[in-house]
Amino acid sequence: MNPEAPLEERAYIHADEVLEYALRALERFGKHGDHFRADWDINRMVIRSEVSRLRKNGLSFEEAVGAVADDLNVDDRTVSRLISHGKS
């Protein structure tokens, strides 16, 4: 997901996760037509994955959300809101 990062900081997404999000996005497109936002869904997937990676490395949820928010130059609440809306 972030090939420009140093090797020890790179994050990865399993192919099955990408396929799951792609299928859900296509289902939403079928239901809602032009309200489809693939970039939004992919961004949420990447953000969730990065928070999860940081949590596995020992950070609390709040610390992980804060670190991702800092990287994206947004507030913690924005990141928390993006990852809290179920599986989209």
RAQUI-V621453 format. One line per field, one symbol per residue. ss: DSSP state (h for helix, s for strand, l for the rest). burial: # if it has 16 or more other ideal C-beta (glycine too) atoms within 10 Angstrom, else .. A space follows every 50 residues. Layout:
ss = ???
burial = ???
//
This chain:
ss = llllllhhhlllllhhhhhhhhhhhhhhhhhhhhhllhhhhhhhhhhhhh hhhhhhllllhhhhhhhhhhhhlllhhhhhhhhhllll
burial = ............#.......#...#..#.......#....##.####### #.##....#....######.........##.##.....
//
